[in-house]
Amino acid sequence: MAERQRKKKSPPRGDEDDNSPKSQTEKSTSLQFLTFTHVDQTTDPETKRRVRSHVMHGVQQKLRSGKGKEKGNILLDISSLSQSYGESSLALAAVPFPRLGALGSGQSDPFKSYPIEMDVRSHELYDHLHGKTCPMFKTLNRIGFFKTVLDDAAFRQILCTASSHMAYLRHQPQTSEAIVLSSEAIRSINIRISDPVQCLSDGVIITIIAFACHSVMFNDRDGVLTHFNGLEELIRRRGGLQVFSTNIVVRTLIFWIDVNSAFLLDRVPRFPIPYDILPEFNIQPLNSPPDQSLLDACITEDLGSALRELLTFIQYMKKELTIRDLWDDGVFAGLHLVPLVARFLSFRHDDIEYNPALAREESVRIAALMYLGGIRQRFGVQLTSDIFVPKLKQAVVSQDKSNPEQVKNVLLWLLFIGGVQSLRHEDHSFFIGATAGAMMRLKCHTWDELMTTARTVSWVDGALEKECDQFHIELSSELWNTYGHFMP
């Protein structure tokens, strides 16, 4: 019994004596072992003291070294003070601090329900479509496109578009992320198309529109043709466009995709312009514009009417540019410009080789489309005009050049449009040489004179600025090397 009491009350002992060399070595480690002969020894005051001492040993070391408590960093936003002080304040303002406007993937509604399960990356992709870095979707966003994307296939496809566009902005190839999202969207839409109940639903139509938007955004002509043909067939099976007469968003989306597809393929739009749902110009039409050169080149009423509408639009656009930052208005670009593009796509002349009058009219029609395409590029819609370059070249070559003074302004305008819109095309050298030759024949000696002629016919300052600078350099070199003429 006495032996049991001694075991119960005896204090715990370590594996080694505290003063032994081995014990001194172990003190530098983070672990210390205690041996108990009875469970009651775990609550012994001596045990508690040793445990507390061992735990606090590391804390005391950190406190003595000054690392026990990290100092907090306070970031001050002094950008508002930088304008009131000198250079020293500007140096302070250069210290980086968090920008509250750049919220990344925190811009979307966290309480909104989505067709798929969302993570941080999905929110980031979805937010990208709403930002200024993705201007093609400005119009679609404002007219309510994203509110119609309720199908998981359509939603995955627009996320694929966002991922592809982010890679494009970084000059990177298409990522596996975009391929996976598009593949999932294709599998999902194929299941719905094979279902006789769901194959003609609004969700399927919106999904096909989402695929077509992706093809338009990346100038994929084959994809545009495939998806729009499928969309047209779905609309036909639904009973025609009149089925969507009360759905303004879907009608606008179909019209937008139709015209953009027709522009990339240079074909007549498949559906009529929905004037009843499009905004009107708040300006009177021009019965007699300041310069009649373009109208004098017309021999058909179709082109004459379209050109009057174009000149009225340019007048309205110049007026708006004096009032506000028009280039940031995606709705203006989508709902005012696109109907004009549709007008010039709705007619054409194919047999122009032996008819100089038709060739001149066709060249004006094509140049007007390239001109409108250049204006849209300033709004951020980067649709390629390459398909029109060889057609404009053929139309210019087939024109009657017997009266150069009569068509001076129009000819220079045509060549100018062709030159700035063909920088990456194989026919670009033709427009450089033809413009240089026309300038020498028509006594147009400076770049300012050429720009004045373009503005007289029709031109909006701010459009294709970089292209104009590049064309200016190349044209100056051509005039000097070929004609020995220095163009200031």
C-alpha positions in Angstrom: 0.0 0.0 0.0 2.8 2.4 0.9 4.5 1.5 -2.4 1.3 2.4 -4.3 1.1 5.8 -2.6 4.7 6.5 -3.5 4.0 5.7 -7.1 0.9 7.9 -7.1 2.5 11.0 -5.5 6.0 10.8 -7.0 6.6 13.5 -9.5 7.1 12.7 -13.2 10.6 12.4 -14.5 12.0 13.0 -17.9 13.8 10.4 -20.0 17.1 12.0 -19.0 18.2 14.3 -16.2 17.9 18.0 -17.0 21.6 18.6 -16.4 22.9 15.9 -18.7 24.5 16.8 -22.0 21.8 14.9 -23.9 19.1 16.9 -22.1 20.8 20.2 -23.0 20.8 19.2 -26.6 17.1 18.3 -26.5 16.3 21.7 -25.1 17.1 23.2 -28.5 14.5 21.0 -30.1 10.8 21.7 -30.3 9.8 18.5 -28.5 10.3 17.3 -24.9 9.0 13.9 -23.7 7.5 13.3 -20.2 7.2 9.8 -18.7 4.3 9.0 -16.4 3.9 6.0 -14.1 0.3 6.8 -13.3 -2.5 8.7 -15.0 -2.9 11.1 -12.1 0.5 12.5 -12.7 -0.8 14.3 -15.8 -2.6 16.8 -13.6 0.3 17.2 -11.1 1.3 20.9 -10.6 4.9 20.1 -11.5 3.8 18.6 -14.8 1.7 21.7 -15.6 4.7 23.9 -14.8 7.1 22.0 -17.1 4.6 21.9 -19.9 3.9 25.7 -19.5 7.6 26.4 -19.4 8.3 24.4 -22.5 5.5 26.1 -24.5 6.5 29.6 -23.5 10.1 29.0 -24.3 9.6 29.6 -28.0 7.3 32.5 -27.4 9.9 34.2 -25.2 12.5 33.7 -27.9 10.3 35.4 -30.5 9.5 38.3 -28.2 13.2 38.8 -27.5 14.1 38.8 -31.2 11.3 41.3 -32.0 9.4 38.9 -34.2 6.6 38.0 -31.8 4.1 40.4 -33.3 4.1 41.4 -36.9 3.8 45.0 -37.6 0.7 46.0 -39.7 1.0 47.9 -42.9 -1.2 50.9 -43.5 -1.8 51.9 -47.1 -3.0 55.5 -47.6 -4.7 56.6 -50.8 -3.2 60.1 -51.3 -3.9 60.3 -55.1 -6.4 63.2 -54.4 -3.6 65.2 -52.8 -1.1 64.8 -55.6 -2.5 67.7 -57.6 -2.2 70.1 -54.7 1.5 69.6 -53.8 4.8 69.5 -55.5 7.0 66.7 -56.8 7.6 65.3 -53.3 3.8 64.5 -53.0 3.8 62.9 -56.4 6.7 60.7 -55.3 4.6 59.5 -52.3 1.6 59.0 -54.5 3.6 56.6 -56.6 3.4 54.0 -53.8 1.1 51.3 -55.1 -2.2 50.8 -53.2 -5.3 48.7 -53.8 -7.7 50.1 -56.4 -11.3 49.8 -55.3 -12.5 50.0 -58.9 -10.6 46.9 -60.0 -12.6 44.3 -58.2 -11.8 41.4 -60.5 -14.4 38.6 -60.2 -16.3 40.4 -57.4 -18.3 42.5 -59.8 -21.0 39.9 -60.6 -24.0 39.5 -58.3 -23.1 36.9 -55.7 -26.7 36.2 -55.0 -27.6 35.5 -58.7 -28.4 32.0 -59.7 -26.5 30.6 -62.6 -27.2 27.7 -65.0 -23.9 26.0 -63.8 -22.0 25.7 -60.6 -19.8 28.8 -60.4 -16.3 29.1 -58.9 -14.0 32.1 -58.7 -12.6 31.5 -62.2 -16.1 31.2 -63.7 -17.1 34.6 -62.1 -13.9 36.1 -63.5 -14.8 34.9 -67.0 -18.4 36.0 -66.7 -17.3 39.5 -65.5 -14.9 39.8 -68.5 -17.9 39.8 -70.9 -19.3 42.8 -69.0 -16.1 44.9 -68.9 -14.6 47.4 -71.3 -12.0 45.0 -72.5 -14.6 43.0 -74.4 -16.3 45.7 -76.5 -18.1 43.3 -78.8 -20.5 42.3 -76.0 -21.3 45.9 -75.1 -24.3 45.9 -77.4 -25.4 42.4 -76.4 -25.1 43.3 -72.7 -27.2 46.4 -73.0 -30.0 44.8 -75.0 -30.3 42.0 -72.5 -28.5 39.1 -74.1 -27.1 37.8 -70.8 -30.6 37.7 -69.2 -31.7 35.3 -71.9 -28.7 32.9 -71.3 -30.6 30.4 -69.0 -29.4 27.2 -70.6 -26.2 25.6 -69.3 -24.9 25.0 -72.8 -25.2 28.6 -73.8 -23.6 29.7 -70.5 -20.6 27.5 -71.0 -20.2 28.7 -74.5 -20.1 32.4 -73.5 -17.6 31.5 -70.8 -15.6 29.8 -73.5 -15.7 33.1 -75.5 -14.5 35.0 -72.5 -11.6 32.6 -72.0 -10.6 32.7 -75.6 -10.8 36.5 -75.7 -8.6 36.8 -72.5 -6.0 34.6 -74.2 -6.2 36.7 -77.3 -5.6 39.9 -75.4 -2.5 38.2 -73.9 -1.3 37.1 -77.4 -1.6 33.5 -76.3 -3.1 30.5 -78.3 -6.4 29.1 -77.4 -6.3 27.5 -73.9 -7.4 24.1 -72.9 -10.0 25.8 -70.6 -11.8 27.3 -73.6 -11.7 23.9 -75.4 -13.2 22.1 -72.4 -15.9 24.7 -71.9 -16.9 24.6 -75.6 -16.8 20.7 -75.7 -19.1 20.6 -72.7 -21.5 23.1 -74.4 -21.5 21.0 -77.6 -22.3 17.8 -75.7 -25.1 19.5 -73.8 -26.7 21.1 -76.9 -26.5 17.8 -78.8 -28.6 16.2 -76.1 -31.2 18.9 -76.4 -31.2 18.8 -80.2 -31.8 15.1 -80.2 -34.8 15.5 -77.9 -38.0 16.2 -80.0 -39.5 18.2 -77.1 -36.5 20.5 -76.5 -34.9 20.8 -79.9 -36.9 23.9 -80.9 -36.8 25.6 -77.5 -35.7 29.2 -76.8 -32.7 27.7 -74.9 -31.5 25.9 -77.9 -31.8 29.0 -80.1 -30.0 31.2 -77.6 -27.2 28.6 -77.4 -26.8 28.6 -81.2 -26.7 32.4 -81.1 -23.9 32.1 -78.4 -21.9 29.8 -80.7 -22.4 32.2 -83.6 -21.3 35.2 -81.5 -18.1 33.4 -80.7 -17.4 32.8 -84.4 -18.2 36.4 -85.3 -15.9 37.7 -82.6 -13.0 35.7 -83.9 -13.8 36.2 -87.6 -14.3 32.5 -88.1 -16.2 32.4 -91.4 -16.7 28.7 -91.5 -18.1 28.7 -87.9 -20.3 31.6 -88.7 -21.7 29.9 -91.8 -22.3 26.6 -89.9 -24.0 28.1 -86.9 -26.1 30.6 -88.8 -27.4 28.0 -91.2 -28.4 25.9 -88.1 -30.1 29.0 -86.5 -32.0 29.7 -89.7 -33.2 26.2 -89.9 -34.4 26.3 -86.2 -36.3 29.5 -86.9 -37.9 28.0 -89.9 -39.1 25.0 -88.0 -40.4 27.2 -85.2 -42.7 28.9 -87.8 -40.6 31.8 -89.0 -39.4 35.0 -87.5 -42.9 36.2 -86.6 -42.9 33.7 -83.7 -40.6 36.1 -81.9 -42.6 39.2 -82.7 -43.1 40.0 -79.0 -39.6 39.0 -77.9 -37.6 42.1 -78.7 -34.3 40.8 -77.3 -34.3 37.6 -79.4 -35.3 39.6 -82.6 -32.5 42.0 -82.0 -30.0 39.2 -81.4 -31.1 37.4 -84.6 -30.7 40.6 -86.6 -27.3 41.4 -85.1 -26.0 38.0 -85.9 -27.5 38.0 -89.3 -25.9 41.2 -90.4 -22.5 40.4 -88.9 -22.4 37.0 -90.5 -23.4 38.6 -93.8 -20.6 41.2 -93.5 -18.0 38.5 -92.9 -19.3 36.4 -95.8 -20.3 39.4 -98.1 -23.8 38.1 -98.7 -27.2 39.5 -98.5 -28.7 39.3 -94.9 -31.3 36.5 -94.6 -33.8 38.5 -92.5 -35.3 42.0 -92.9 -34.2 45.0 -90.9 -36.5 45.2 -87.8 -37.1 49.0 -88.1 -40.0 48.8 -85.6 -37.6 48.0 -82.7 -34.6 50.0 -83.7 -33.9 53.6 -82.5 -34.3 56.4 -84.9 -31.9 59.3 -85.8 -32.8 62.5 -84.0 -31.8 64.5 -87.1 -33.4 65.5 -90.4 -32.2 63.6 -93.5 -29.9 65.3 -95.9 -31.7 66.1 -99.1 -28.6 67.9 -100.5 -25.4 67.1 -98.7 -22.4 69.5 -99.0 -20.6 67.2 -101.4 -22.5 65.4 -104.1 -19.6 63.3 -105.3 -20.9 60.0 -103.9 -24.5 60.6 -105.0 -23.3 61.5 -108.5 -21.6 58.1 -108.8 -25.0 56.4 -108.3 -27.1 55.1 -111.1 -29.6 53.1 -109.0 -32.1 54.2 -106.4 -31.0 51.5 -103.9 -27.4 52.9 -103.6 -28.6 56.5 -103.7 -31.0 55.9 -100.8 -28.4 54.0 -98.8 -25.8 56.8 -99.4 -28.2 59.5 -98.2 -28.8 57.5 -95.1 -25.0 57.1 -94.6 -24.3 60.8 -95.0 -27.1 61.6 -92.6 -25.7 59.1 -90.1 -22.2 60.6 -90.4 -23.7 64.1 -89.7 -25.5 62.8 -86.7 -22.4 61.0 -85.5 -20.2 64.1 -85.8 -22.8 66.0 -83.8 -22.8 63.4 -81.0 -19.0 63.4 -80.8 -19.1 67.1 -79.9 -21.4 66.3 -77.0 -20.2 63.1 -75.4 -17.7 60.2 -75.7 -19.5 58.4 -78.4 -16.8 55.8 -78.9 -17.8 54.2 -75.6 -21.4 53.7 -76.6 -21.9 50.1 -77.5 -25.6 50.5 -78.1 -25.0 53.2 -80.7 -22.5 51.0 -82.5 -24.8 48.0 -82.5 -28.2 49.6 -83.2 -27.3 52.5 -85.4 -24.4 51.2 -87.4 -25.6 47.6 -88.0 -28.7 48.7 -89.9 -26.6 50.8 -92.3 -24.3 47.8 -92.9 -27.4 45.8 -93.7 -28.5 48.4 -96.3 -25.2 48.2 -98.2 -25.2 44.4 -98.1 -28.7 44.1 -99.5 -27.8 44.8 -103.1 -24.8 44.3 -105.4 -23.6 44.3 -109.0 -21.8 41.1 -110.0 -21.1 41.7 -113.8 -19.0 44.9 -113.6 -16.1 44.0 -115.8 -17.6 45.4 -119.0 -19.8 48.1 -117.4 -17.8 51.0 -116.1 -20.8 52.7 -114.6 -21.8 49.7 -112.6 -18.2 49.2 -111.6 -18.1 52.7 -110.1 -21.3 52.2 -108.2 -20.2 48.8 -107.0 -16.8 50.3 -105.8 -18.7 52.9 -103.8 -20.9 50.2 -102.2 -17.9 48.1 -101.2 -15.9 51.2 -100.0 -18.9 52.2 -97.9 -19.0 48.8 -96.2 -15.3 49.0 -95.5 -15.7 52.6 -94.2 -18.5 51.4 -91.8 -16.3 48.5 -90.8 -13.5 50.9 -89.9 -15.9 53.0 -87.8 -17.0 49.9 -86.0 -13.4 49.0 -85.3 -13.1 52.3 -83.4 -16.0 51.1 -81.3 -14.1 47.9 -80.6 -15.9 45.5 -83.1 -12.9 44.0 -85.0 -14.6 42.4 -87.9 -12.2 41.8 -90.8 -12.8 43.5 -94.1 -10.4 41.3 -96.1 -13.1 39.8 -98.2 -13.9 43.2 -99.7 -10.3 44.2 -100.6 -10.0 42.2 -103.9 -13.5 43.1 -104.9 -12.8 46.8 -104.4 -9.6 46.4 -106.4 -11.5 44.8 -109.3 -14.2 47.5 -109.2 -11.6 50.3 -109.3 -9.7 48.8 -112.2 -13.0 48.3 -114.2 -14.0 52.0 -113.8 -14.1 54.5 -116.7 -11.1 56.8 -116.3 -11.8 59.0 -119.3 -13.0 62.0 -117.1 -10.7 61.9 -114.1 -11.6 65.4 -112.9 -15.3 64.5 -112.7 -14.6 61.6 -110.3 -11.5 63.0 -108.6 -12.9 63.2 -105.1 -14.6 59.8 -105.3 -11.6 58.0 -106.8 -9.2 59.4 -104.1 -11.8 58.4 -101.4 -12.1 54.9 -102.8 -8.3 54.4 -102.9 -7.9 55.9 -99.5 -10.4 53.5 -98.0 -8.8 50.6 -99.7 -5.4 51.7 -98.6 -6.1 52.0 -94.9 -8.2 48.8 -94.8 -5.9 46.5 -96.6 -2.7 46.8 -94.5 -2.4 43.0 -94.0 -3.8 42.0 -97.4 -1.8 40.9 -100.4 -3.5 43.6 -102.6 -2.3 46.4 -100.3 0.6 47.2 -102.7 -2.0 47.9 -105.4 -3.7 50.5 -103.4 -0.4 52.2 -102.4 0.6 52.4 -106.1 -2.8 53.4 -107.4 -3.2 56.1 -104.7 0.2 57.5 -105.5 -0.5 57.6 -109.2 -3.9 59.2 -108.7 -2.4 61.9 -106.5 0.1 62.8 -109.1 -2.4 62.8 -112.0 -5.0 64.8 -110.0 -2.4 67.2 -108.5 -3.0 66.2 -104.9 0.5 66.8 -103.5 0.2 66.5 -99.7 -1.3 64.2 -97.1 -3.4 67.0 -95.7 -4.9 67.5 -99.2 -5.7 63.8 -99.4 -7.3 63.9 -95.9 -9.3 67.0 -96.8 -10.6 65.2 -99.9 -11.6 62.2 -97.8 -13.4 64.5 -95.2 -15.2 66.3 -98.0 -16.6 63.1 -99.4 -17.2 61.4 -96.0 -14.8 60.7 -93.1 -15.0 60.6 -89.3 -11.9 61.8 -87.5 -10.8 59.2 -84.9 -11.6 56.2 -87.0 -8.6 54.0 -88.2 -6.0 56.4 -86.8 -3.2 53.9 -86.6 -4.0 52.5 -90.1 -4.0 56.1 -91.5 -0.5 56.7 -89.9 0.8 53.5 -91.4 -0.7 54.2 -94.9 0.8 57.8 -94.7 4.3 56.4 -94.2 4.0 53.8 -97.0 2.4 56.3 -99.4 5.2 58.9 -98.8 7.8 56.2 -99.5 6.0 55.2 -102.8 5.7 58.8 -104.0 9.4 59.4 -103.3 10.7 56.2 -104.8 8.5 56.2 -107.9 7.9 59.8 -108.7 10.7 61.6 -106.7 7.9 63.6 -105.0 8.3 64.4 -101.3 4.9 64.4 -99.5 4.9 66.3 -96.3 
